[in-house]
Each structure stands twice: as structure tokens, then as C-alpha cells.
């Protein structure tokens, strides 16, 4: 096994369970394998992305290739960096250990379930693989936007049925 293959085997995986689609927004839960963060609910894809980004920032895994830009002042940015730096290294080691052993086979979403592995954070976005558990299909994605589109397309069929049913009642 090459050095880059060893590195990739230790990247955390996330189980994303899509439970419903309300007004076009995907709602569900995300599991990390670490008890402190497990089963976190999200109300839309935007919230899911921020949850995942926060975990990756705290673990520095995978490491971000560049720093995100924002409209905060330098003083606010410094406080945020200090807060992240104060995360206990023992807690981070425990989280990484738990996430390495994470069995992604337990929880299921009511609409769909995905296993997500983010391998790189380059060009201010994410690259990795997403596996659609129910269909046993896996795709690579090159950006967070592409990831959103992949997940959305998997859940789209059920949403179209709901919209068609609504149109029939109105017409």
C-alpha cells in the first residue's frame, strides 16, 4: 500500500441520512462515529455543509489547503482561531480514533442514505466520494456544489411525486 493510499484510509467517513424534503429543502441527520457529534440534525443542505466543515476544521482532517475568506474583522478572526486552537488535543485524538472505527452500516434515512468521504479540501471546496447506500452506487465529486447536486438528484424522484400529487389536488 502506497503512502497516499495509507493516508486516505484514515480519513473519516460520514453517514448522511435524508429523512424528508420540505419545500425543496432536504432534512435529516448526520453521523460521525464520535458520540459528541453523532446524530446531529440538519434542516437543509446549507446547515449540513456547515456542520461537516466545522467538524473538519476542528479535526484538521482533511486539512484545508487555504483559509476561507469572510467579512469578519481581524480581531474576530483571531478569536475564532484561538477558540479552535484551544480544542483539547486529547479530545481530537479520541474523535479521530472513534471516527476511524466508525461502522457506517447502522442508521438509515427515510428517503435516502449516503456515505460521504471527503478526501481533500482544495480550491476552497471539497473533493471526495459519495456512496448512495440503497442503490449501491458510488460517485466522485469535485466540489461541494457537485456533492449537493448528486445528493439532490438521488432524492429528486420522491419530491417530483409529492409536487405532482399537490398539483392534482389543486387542479
N, C-alpha and C positions, 0 to 999 in steps of 0.2 A: 504494500500500500504506500503510495507516494505521500509526500509531506502535505500537499494541498488536499488530498483525499482524507487524511487524518484530521485536518482542520475542519473540514466540512462535516465529519461525523459527529463533532461535538457542538454543532450549532443547535440551539433549542428549536423545538417544533411547537406549534400552537394548534389547538383544535378549536375551530370556529364553527359554532352551531347556530344556524339560521332558523329561528323559530316562527317568525311571521314577517309579513310585509304590510306595513300600514302606510297608506298614502304614498306608496313608492319607496319608502324607507325600509331597509332590511333591519330587523331587530333580532337580537339573540344574546348568546353568551360566548365567552372565550375562555379557554382553559390553557394553563401554562405548565402544570405539573408541580407548581410550587404553592403550598397551601395558602400563603398570604395573598396571592393574586388569583387563585383559582375561581372559576365560575363567575367572572366579572361580566355584568350585563352591559350591553350597549344598545342605544336607541336608534342608531343609524350608522352608516359606514364611516362617516366622519369621526364619530366617537370611537369606533373600533380602531381606526388608524392611529388616533392619538393615544389610546391605551397601549397598543403594540409599540409605538415609538417610545413611550415613557419607560416601558419595561426594557427595551433595547438600550436606551440611554443609561438607565440605572446599572445594567449589567455590562455595558460597553461591549455588547455581543449581538450581532456583529458590530464592529467598531465603525462609526460614521467616518467617511472619507473627508467630509468637510463640515464646517459648522453651519447650522441653519441661520438664515438671516431673519430679522424681525424688527419691529418698530420700537422695541424697548430701549431705554437709556442704558448707558454703560454700567451704571450703578446697579440697576435692576438685573442686568445680565450677570454681573459679578455675584450677586446674592444667589441667583439660581445655580450657578456653577458651584458655589460654596455648599449649598444645600445638597447637591448631587455628590460632591466630594465627601461629605460627612456620612454618607451611607456606610454602614459598618462593613468592612471587608469580609468579616466572618459571615454576615448575612448574605452578602453577594456570593460567597463561595458555597453556602448552603443552597441558595436558589439555583445556582448553576448545576450543582450536584443533583438536586431534585429534578431539574429540567432534563438532564442527560438520561435519567432513568424513566422519564415520563412515558407512560403507556398511553398511546393516543387512541386506543380502541374502545373506550367505555361510553362516553357521552355522545348523544345524537341530537341533532336539531330536528324540529318538526317539519321543516321544509327541505333542508339540506345540511350536510356536514362536510367540512373541509379541513384537511391537514395542511398547515402552512409552514414552510421553512424559508426564512429569509436568510440568504447566503451572503449578500453584500448590501451595503448602504453607500452607494456611489452616485455621483451626479445629483445630489440632493433628492434621491429616491431610493427605492428598494428593488432588489433583484433576487429571484429565488424560484421555488416550485410551489404549486398548489395542487393538492390531490382532492378530487371530488369523491368522497368515500362511497356513496351509494352507487355511483356509476363505475367505480374503479378506474377512473381516468386521471391522468396527471399531466399538467402543463407547466412550462416555464413561463415566468413573467419578467419583464424588463423594467417595469416601473410600478409604482403604487396605483397609478391610474389604470394600467393594464390589469392589475390584480382585481381592482374594483369591477372592471368590465367583465372579467372572467366569472367572478362570483355572481354578479348581477345576471349574466346570461344564463347561468345554471338555475337561478331562481325565477327567471322571467316567465317561463311557461305557466306556472301556477298563478302568477299575477295577471297574465292575459286572460285566464279563465275567470278570475274574480271580476275584472273590468267588463268582460263580455256579459257576465251574469248581471252586473249592475245596469248595463245598457239595455238589456232585455226588459228589466223591471221598469225602467224609465219610459222606454218607447212604447 
